Amino acid sequence: MQIRIPVVLLCCCVPVCAAVAETVVVNDQVQVRESQVDRPKRGSTMSEVEKRFGAPVSRHATVGGNSPHQPPITRWDYNNFSVVFERDRVIDTVVTGGESPASPSQSAPEQSQQPQS
C-alpha cells in the first residue's frame, strides 16, 4: 500500500499534454515560438512513423535495454526533426532544422556590400 501512494502522486504530476515550441536565436536574443514542423506524435510506433514520414536519414544504434531499469532507446534522424523511441514507441521528437528561424522582415537588416578591390 505504501508503494502505491507515491506512484499515484507521481502519475498525477505528469502533464497530460505538452506544449510544442522551438527556441530561436534572433539578433543574439533567445525567443520561443510554436513549431510548425509536422512530426510524429508521442506513442506512435516505429512502423507508423516510417509509414507516414518515410525512411529516416539515419538510424542510431539502440542504447540501454540491458535491464528493466534501462529500456532500449533508439533515435531516428529526419531532415527537420529527430525521433526518440523507447522500445518501439515515440517518447519525444526534437525539431532540428529545416525551418527558417525568422522571416526576412524579422532578420537583421542587410549590410551594404563594399566592392572588393
C-alpha positions in Angstrom: 0.0 0.0 0.0 2.9 2.4 0.8 4.3 1.9 -2.7 1.0 2.7 -4.5 0.6 6.2 -2.9 3.9 7.6 -4.4 3.2 6.1 -7.8 -0.3 7.6 -7.9 1.2 11.0 -6.8 3.9 10.8 -9.5 1.3 10.0 -12.2 -0.8 12.9 -11.2 2.2 15.3 -11.5 3.0 14.3 -15.1 1.5 16.8 -17.5 -1.3 15.5 -19.7 -0.2 17.4 -22.8 3.0 19.1 -23.6 3.4 22.4 -25.4 5.4 22.2 -28.6 7.8 25.1 -29.1 11.1 26.0 -30.7 13.9 28.1 -29.3 15.1 30.5 -31.8 18.0 33.0 -31.6 17.4 36.2 -33.5 19.9 39.1 -33.2 21.5 37.4 -30.2 18.2 37.2 -28.4 16.6 33.9 -27.5 13.0 33.6 -28.5 10.5 30.8 -28.2 7.8 30.2 -30.8 5.4 27.4 -31.6 6.8 24.9 -34.0 5.2 24.4 -37.4 7.2 21.2 -38.3 5.0 18.2 -38.9 6.4 15.3 -36.8 5.3 12.1 -35.1 3.1 12.1 -32.1 4.1 10.6 -28.7 3.0 6.9 -28.6 3.3 6.3 -32.3 5.0 3.0 -33.3 8.2 2.8 -35.4 6.2 1.3 -38.3 3.6 4.1 -38.1 6.4 6.7 -38.2 8.2 5.1 -41.1 4.9 4.7 -43.0 4.0 8.4 -42.5 7.4 10.1 -42.8 9.3 7.6 -44.9 12.7 6.1 -44.1 14.9 8.3 -41.7 18.1 9.9 -43.0 19.9 8.0 -40.3 19.2 5.4 -37.6 21.3 5.5 -34.5 22.2 2.3 -32.7 20.0 1.3 -29.8 21.4 2.1 -26.3 20.3 0.6 -23.0 18.0 -2.3 -22.8 20.4 -4.2 -20.5 18.0 -4.3 -17.6 14.3 -3.5 -16.8 15.5 -0.1 -15.4 17.2 0.8 -18.7 14.7 0.3 -21.6 16.1 0.3 -25.1 16.3 3.8 -26.5 16.6 4.4 -30.3 16.9 7.7 -32.3 16.0 8.3 -35.9 17.0 11.5 -37.7 15.0 13.1 -40.4 15.8 16.4 -42.2 13.7 18.6 -39.9 13.5 16.6 -36.7 14.8 13.6 -34.6 12.5 11.0 -33.1 13.4 9.2 -29.9 11.8 5.8 -29.3 11.6 3.7 -26.1 11.3 0.1 -27.4 9.1 0.7 -30.5 7.2 3.8 -29.3 7.8 7.5 -29.8 8.7 9.2 -26.5 9.9 12.5 -27.9 10.6 14.5 -31.0 13.1 17.3 -31.4 12.9 19.9 -34.2 16.5 20.2 -35.5 16.2 22.5 -38.5 14.6 22.9 -41.9 12.6 26.0 -41.0 13.8 29.5 -41.4 14.3 30.9 -37.9 13.0 34.3 -38.9 11.2 35.8 -41.9 13.2 38.3 -43.9 11.3 41.2 -42.3 12.4 39.9 -38.8 16.0 39.3 -39.7 18.8 41.8 -39.3 19.0 44.5 -42.0 21.4 43.6 -44.7 24.7 45.5 -44.6 25.7 47.3 -47.7 28.4 45.4 -49.5 31.5 47.3 -50.4 33.0 46.5 -53.8 36.1 44.4 -53.3 39.4 45.7 -54.7 
